[in-house]
Amino acid sequence: MSFQTDSLPLASFLFTTKRLKFLGCEPEGSRLVFVFDDPESVGESLQISFESGAECPAAAFYDSVRHLRRIMTRVQNRSNEHGFNQAR
């Protein structure tokens, strides 16, 4: 089972805390989603925790944002090369 989100801040939090294994970023319609392995179905509860103010190290969070943005850019470029998501 997987957990998906199109929220960069939430994905960065999940990536930083390593509570779920990051599987990748992929186009879904006109947006990109971050996909995490969620064998125990805890993604939604982690999202609620994040939205309620869960903490993680700021420097690691910032690094995760930068890393995931680079991944997003690569996926967007690859999608555009193949003719997907042209209406963005």
DSSP file (Angstrom, degrees, kcal/mol; ACC not computed):
  #  RESIDUE AA STRUCTURE BP1 BP2  ACC     N-H-->O    O-->H-N    N-H-->O    O-->H-N    TCO  KAPPA ALPHA  PHI   PSI    X-CA   Y-CA   Z-CA
    1    1 A M              0   0    0      0, 0.0    37,-2.7     0, 0.0     2,-0.3   0.000 360.0 360.0 360.0 148.5    0.0    0.0    0.0
    2    2 A S  E     -A   37   0A   0     35,-0.2     2,-0.4    37,-0.1    35,-0.2  -0.884 360.0-141.0-128.2 160.3    1.2    3.5   -0.7
    3    3 A F  E     -A   36   0A   0     33,-2.7    33,-2.8    -2,-0.3     2,-0.4  -0.980  22.7-167.3-118.1 131.9    0.5    7.0    0.6
    4    4 A Q  E     +A   35   0A   0     -2,-0.4     2,-0.3    31,-0.2    31,-0.2  -0.928  10.8 169.9-122.5 145.2    0.4    9.9   -2.0
    5    5 A T  E     -A   34   0A   0     29,-1.8    29,-3.5    -2,-0.4    -2,-0.0  -0.992  30.1-157.0-148.2 148.4    0.4   13.6   -1.6
    6    6 A D        +     0   0    0     -2,-0.3     2,-0.7    27,-0.2    26,-0.2   0.307  68.1 108.0-101.4   6.7    0.8   16.6   -3.8
    7    7 A S     >  -     0   0    0      1,-0.2     4,-2.6    27,-0.1     5,-0.2  -0.760  54.4-162.6 -88.5 113.5    1.9   18.7   -0.9
    8    8 A L  H  > S+     0   0    0     -2,-0.7     4,-2.7     2,-0.2     5,-0.2   0.913  90.7  51.8 -61.8 -43.8    5.6   19.5   -1.0
    9    9 A P  H  > S+     0   0    0      0, 0.0     4,-2.2     0, 0.0    -1,-0.2   0.937 112.9  44.5 -60.9 -44.3    5.7   20.5    2.8
   10   10 A L  H  > S+     0   0    0      2,-0.2     4,-2.7     1,-0.2     5,-0.2   0.935 114.1  49.4 -63.9 -45.5    4.0   17.3    3.8
   11   11 A A  H  X S+     0   0    0     -4,-2.6     4,-2.6     1,-0.2    -1,-0.2   0.896 110.6  51.1 -60.2 -39.9    6.2   15.2    1.5
   12   12 A S  H  X S+     0   0    0     -4,-2.7     4,-2.6     2,-0.2    -1,-0.2   0.895 109.8  49.9 -64.6 -40.2    9.3   17.0    2.9
   13   13 A F  H  X S+     0   0    0     -4,-2.2     4,-2.8     2,-0.2     5,-0.2   0.940 113.1  45.7 -61.9 -47.9    8.2   16.3    6.5
   14   14 A L  H  X>S+     0   0    0     -4,-2.7     4,-1.4     1,-0.2     5,-0.6   0.896 114.3  48.8 -63.2 -40.0    7.7   12.6    5.6
   15   15 A F  H  <5S+     0   0    0     -4,-2.6    -1,-0.2    -5,-0.2    -2,-0.2   0.901 113.7  47.1 -65.0 -41.9   11.0   12.5    3.8
   16   16 A T  H  <5S+     0   0    0     -4,-2.6    -2,-0.2     1,-0.2    -1,-0.2   0.921 115.5  42.5 -66.7 -46.2   12.8   14.2    6.8
   17   17 A T  H  <5S-     0   0    0     -4,-2.8    -1,-0.2    -5,-0.2    -2,-0.2   0.682  93.4-144.9 -78.4 -16.8   11.3   12.0    9.5
   18   18 A K  T  <5 +     0   0    0     -4,-1.4    -3,-0.1    -5,-0.2    -4,-0.1   0.763  55.8 135.2  57.9  27.1   11.7    8.8    7.5
   19   19 A R  S   <S+     0   0    0     -5,-0.6     2,-0.4     1,-0.2    -1,-0.1   0.802  74.5  31.1 -72.7 -28.4    8.5    7.4    8.9
   20   20 A L  S    S-     0   0    0     -6,-0.6     2,-0.4    18,-0.1    -1,-0.2  -0.975  93.1-113.2-127.3 144.3    7.6    6.3    5.4
   21   21 A K  E     -B   37   0A   0     16,-0.7    16,-3.1    -2,-0.4     2,-0.4  -0.635  30.8-125.0 -79.1 127.9    9.9    5.2    2.7
   22   22 A F  E     +B   36   0A   0     -2,-0.4    14,-0.2    14,-0.2     3,-0.1  -0.586  29.8 177.3 -73.6 125.7   10.0    7.6   -0.3
   23   23 A L  E     -     0   0A   0     12,-3.1     2,-0.3    -2,-0.4    13,-0.2   0.703  48.6 -86.0-101.4 -26.8    9.2    5.7   -3.5
   24   24 A G  E     -B   35   0A   0     11,-1.4    11,-3.4     2,-0.0     2,-0.4  -0.924  35.1 -79.8 149.9-174.6    9.3    8.6   -6.0
   25   25 A C  E     +B   34   0A   0     -2,-0.3     9,-0.2     9,-0.2     7,-0.0  -0.984  43.3 173.5-127.6 136.1    7.4   11.4   -7.6
   26   26 A E  E     -B   33   0A   0      7,-2.5     7,-2.8    -2,-0.4     2,-0.2  -0.990  34.5-100.5-145.9 152.4    5.1   10.9  -10.6
   27   27 A P  E     -B   32   0A   0      0, 0.0     2,-0.3     0, 0.0     5,-0.2  -0.467  31.5-178.8 -70.3 141.8    2.6   12.8  -12.7
   28   28 A E  E >   -B   31   0A   0      3,-3.3     3,-1.5    -2,-0.2     2,-0.3  -0.833  63.4 -52.4-141.2 101.0   -1.0   12.4  -11.9
   29   29 A G  T 3  S-     0   0    0     -2,-0.3    56,-0.1     1,-0.2    -1,-0.0  -0.547 121.5 -18.5  67.0-127.0   -3.2   14.3  -14.2
   30   30 A S  T 3  S+     0   0    0     -2,-0.3     2,-0.3    -3,-0.1    -1,-0.2   0.238 130.5  58.8 -96.7  13.6   -2.1   17.9  -14.3
   31   31 A R  E <  S- B   0  28A   0     -3,-1.5    -3,-3.3    -5,-0.0     2,-0.4  -0.816  77.3-115.9-133.4 173.3   -0.1   17.7  -11.0
   32   32 A L  E     - B   0  27A   0     -2,-0.3     2,-0.4    -5,-0.2    -2,-0.0  -0.891  25.2-160.2-110.3 143.7    2.8   15.8   -9.5
   33   33 A V  E     - B   0  26A   0     -7,-2.8    -7,-2.5    -2,-0.4     2,-0.4  -0.953  14.1-134.7-123.7 146.7    2.4   13.5   -6.5
   34   34 A F  E     -AB   5  25A   0    -29,-3.5   -29,-1.8    -2,-0.4     2,-0.5  -0.838  23.7-151.4 -95.5 133.9    4.9   12.2   -4.1
   35   35 A V  E     -AB   4  24A   0    -11,-3.4   -12,-3.1    -2,-0.4   -11,-1.4  -0.920  14.3-177.4-116.0 130.6    4.6    8.5   -3.4
   36   36 A F  E     -AB   3  22A   0    -33,-2.8   -33,-2.7    -2,-0.5     2,-0.4  -0.951  33.3-111.8-124.7 143.9    5.6    6.8   -0.1
   37   37 A D  E     +AB   2  21A   0    -16,-3.1   -16,-0.7    -2,-0.4   -35,-0.2  -0.622  37.6 175.6 -71.8 127.5    5.5    3.2    0.9
   38   38 A D    >   +     0   0    0    -37,-2.7     3,-1.5    -2,-0.4     5,-0.1  -0.511  13.6 158.9-136.4  65.4    2.8    2.9    3.6
   39   39 A P  T 3  S+     0   0    0      0, 0.0    -1,-0.1     0, 0.0   -37,-0.1   0.752  81.0  45.7 -64.7 -23.3    2.4   -0.8    4.5
   40   40 A E  T 3  S-     0   0    0     -3,-0.1    -2,-0.0   -39,-0.1    -3,-0.0   0.354 107.9-122.9-100.5   4.8    0.9    0.0    7.9
   41   41 A S    <   +     0   0    0     -3,-1.5     4,-0.2   -40,-0.1     3,-0.1   0.910  68.6 133.5  54.7  49.0   -1.5    2.7    6.5
   42   42 A V     >  +     0   0    0      1,-0.1     4,-2.4     2,-0.1     5,-0.2   0.401  35.5  99.6-104.9   0.6   -0.2    5.4    8.8
   43   43 A G  H  > S+     0   0    0      1,-0.2     4,-2.2     2,-0.2     5,-0.1   0.897  82.3  48.3 -55.7 -46.3    0.1    8.1    6.1
   44   44 A E  H  > S+     0   0    0      1,-0.2     4,-2.2     2,-0.2    -1,-0.2   0.891 111.9  49.2 -65.4 -38.2   -3.1    9.9    6.9
   45   45 A S  H  > S+     0   0    0      2,-0.2     4,-2.3     1,-0.2    -1,-0.2   0.867 110.6  51.0 -69.6 -34.1   -2.3   10.0   10.7
   46   46 A L  H  X S+     0   0    0     -4,-2.4     4,-2.6     2,-0.2    -2,-0.2   0.871 108.6  52.5 -67.4 -35.5    1.1   11.4    9.9
   47   47 A Q  H  X S+     0   0    0     -4,-2.2     4,-2.8    -5,-0.2    -2,-0.2   0.928 109.9  47.7 -63.3 -45.1   -0.5   14.0    7.7
   48   48 A I  H  X S+     0   0    0     -4,-2.2     4,-1.3     2,-0.2    -2,-0.2   0.912 111.7  50.8 -61.9 -42.2   -2.8   15.0   10.6
   49   49 A S  H  <>S+     0   0    0     -4,-2.3     5,-1.9     2,-0.2     3,-0.3   0.923 111.3  48.1 -61.0 -44.9    0.2   15.1   12.9
   50   50 A F  H ><5S+     0   0    0     -4,-2.6     3,-1.6     1,-0.2    -2,-0.2   0.932 111.5  49.3 -60.5 -46.9    2.0   17.3   10.5
   51   51 A E  H 3<5S+     0   0    0     -4,-2.8    -1,-0.2     1,-0.3    -2,-0.2   0.712 107.5  56.8 -67.3 -19.5   -0.9   19.6   10.1
   52   52 A S  T 3<5S-     0   0    0     -4,-1.3    -1,-0.3    -3,-0.3    -2,-0.2   0.407 131.5 -87.0 -92.7   1.1   -1.2   19.8   13.9
   53   53 A G  T < 5 +     0   0    0     -3,-1.6    -3,-0.2    -4,-0.2    -2,-0.2   0.702  59.3 176.0 106.6  22.3    2.3   21.1   14.3
   54   54 A A      < -     0   0    0     -5,-1.9     2,-0.3    -8,-0.1    -1,-0.1  -0.260  24.9-132.3 -56.6 147.8    4.6   18.0   14.5
   55   55 A E        +     0   0    0    -42,-0.0    -1,-0.1     0, 0.0    -5,-0.0  -0.729  30.2 165.9-108.9 153.8    8.2   19.0   14.6
   56   56 A C        -     0   0    0     -2,-0.3     2,-0.1   -40,-0.0   -39,-0.0  -0.952  53.3 -68.3-152.6 163.5   11.3   17.9   12.8
   57   57 A P     >  -     0   0    0      0, 0.0     4,-2.4     0, 0.0     5,-0.2  -0.353  41.6-142.0 -60.5 128.2   14.8   19.3   12.5
   58   58 A A  H  > S+     0   0    0      1,-0.2     4,-2.6     2,-0.2     5,-0.2   0.894  97.5  50.0 -61.1 -44.3   14.7   22.5   10.5
   59   59 A A  H  > S+     0   0    0      1,-0.2     4,-2.3     2,-0.2    -1,-0.2   0.908 112.8  47.1 -64.1 -41.0   17.9   22.0    8.5
   60   60 A A  H  > S+     0   0    0      2,-0.2     4,-2.2     1,-0.2    -1,-0.2   0.888 111.4  51.7 -67.0 -38.3   16.9   18.5    7.5
   61   61 A F  H  X S+     0   0    0     -4,-2.4     4,-2.4     2,-0.2    -2,-0.2   0.933 110.0  49.0 -62.0 -46.3   13.4   19.7    6.5
   62   62 A Y  H  X S+     0   0    0     -4,-2.6     4,-2.3     1,-0.2    -2,-0.2   0.915 110.8  50.1 -60.2 -44.4   15.0   22.5    4.3
   63   63 A D  H  X S+     0   0    0     -4,-2.3     4,-2.5     1,-0.2    -1,-0.2   0.890 109.8  51.8 -61.1 -39.1   17.3   19.9    2.7
   64   64 A S  H  X S+     0   0    0     -4,-2.2     4,-2.9     2,-0.2     5,-0.3   0.908 107.6  51.7 -64.8 -42.2   14.3   17.7    2.0
   65   65 A V  H  X S+     0   0    0     -4,-2.4     4,-2.2     1,-0.2    -2,-0.2   0.942 112.5  45.9 -58.4 -47.9   12.4   20.5    0.3
   66   66 A R  H  X S+     0   0    0     -4,-2.3     4,-1.8     2,-0.2    -2,-0.2   0.913 114.2  48.1 -62.9 -43.3   15.4   21.3   -1.9
   67   67 A H  H  X S+     0   0    0     -4,-2.5     4,-1.9     1,-0.2    -2,-0.2   0.932 113.0  46.8 -63.4 -47.2   15.9   17.6   -2.7
   68   68 A L  H  X S+     0   0    0     -4,-2.9     4,-2.7     1,-0.2    -1,-0.2   0.846 108.6  55.9 -67.7 -33.2   12.2   17.0   -3.5
   69   69 A R  H  X S+     0   0    0     -4,-2.2     4,-2.5    -5,-0.3    -1,-0.2   0.902 106.4  50.8 -63.8 -39.5   12.1   20.1   -5.7
   70   70 A R  H  X S+     0   0    0     -4,-1.8     4,-2.1     2,-0.2    -2,-0.2   0.917 111.1  48.4 -63.1 -41.7   14.9   18.8   -7.8
   71   71 A I  H  X S+     0   0    0     -4,-1.9     4,-2.5     2,-0.2    -2,-0.2   0.925 110.1  52.1 -62.8 -43.9   13.1   15.5   -8.2
   72   72 A M  H  X S+     0   0    0     -4,-2.7     4,-3.0     1,-0.2     5,-0.2   0.920 108.6  50.8 -57.1 -45.3    9.9   17.4   -9.2
   73   73 A T  H  X S+     0   0    0     -4,-2.5     4,-2.6     1,-0.2    -1,-0.2   0.908 110.3  48.8 -61.8 -43.1   11.8   19.4  -11.8
   74   74 A R  H  X S+     0   0    0     -4,-2.1     4,-2.5     2,-0.2    -1,-0.2   0.920 113.3  46.9 -62.9 -43.3   13.3   16.2  -13.3
   75   75 A V  H  X S+     0   0    0     -4,-2.5     4,-2.7     2,-0.2    -2,-0.2   0.916 113.0  49.2 -65.9 -42.8    9.8   14.5  -13.4
   76   76 A Q  H  X S+     0   0    0     -4,-3.0     4,-2.7     2,-0.2    -2,-0.2   0.926 112.6  47.8 -61.8 -44.4    8.2   17.6  -14.9
   77   77 A N  H  X S+     0   0    0     -4,-2.6     4,-2.1    -5,-0.2    -2,-0.2   0.916 113.2  47.5 -63.5 -42.8   10.9   17.8  -17.6
   78   78 A R  H  X S+     0   0    0     -4,-2.5     4,-1.3     2,-0.2    -1,-0.2   0.903 112.7  49.5 -64.5 -41.0   10.6   14.2  -18.4
   79   79 A S  H  <>S+     0   0    0     -4,-2.7     5,-2.8     1,-0.2     4,-0.3   0.906 110.7  49.8 -64.6 -42.0    6.8   14.5  -18.6
   80   80 A N  H ><5S+     0   0    0     -4,-2.7     3,-1.0     1,-0.2    -1,-0.2   0.868 106.7  55.5 -65.7 -36.1    7.0   17.5  -20.9
   81   81 A E  H 3<5S+     0   0    0     -4,-2.1    -1,-0.2     1,-0.2    -2,-0.2   0.827 110.9  45.4 -63.7 -30.8    9.5   15.6  -23.1
   82   82 A H  T 3<5S-     0   0    0     -4,-1.3    -1,-0.2    -3,-0.2    -2,-0.2   0.362 121.5-106.6 -96.7   5.1    6.9   12.9  -23.5
   83   83 A G  T < 5S+     0   0    0     -3,-1.0     3,-0.5     1,-0.3    -3,-0.2   0.600  72.9 136.6  86.0  11.4    4.0   15.2  -24.1
   84   84 A F      < +     0   0    0     -5,-2.8    -1,-0.3     1,-0.2    -2,-0.1  -0.594  63.8  12.1 -89.2 154.3    2.3   14.8  -20.7
   85   85 A N    >   +     0   0    0     -2,-0.2     3,-1.3     1,-0.1    -1,-0.2   0.786  69.7 151.4  58.4  34.5    0.9   17.7  -18.6
   86   86 A Q  T 3   +     0   0    0     -3,-0.5    -1,-0.1     1,-0.3    -2,-0.1   0.708  64.8  64.6 -68.7 -18.1    1.1   20.3  -21.4
   87   87 A A  T 3         0   0    0      1,-0.2    -1,-0.3     0, 0.0    -2,-0.1   0.323 360.0 360.0 -87.7   9.2   -1.9   22.2  -19.9
   88   88 A R    <         0   0    0     -3,-1.3    -1,-0.2   -57,-0.0    -2,-0.1   0.512 360.0 360.0 -62.8 360.0    0.0   23.1  -16.7
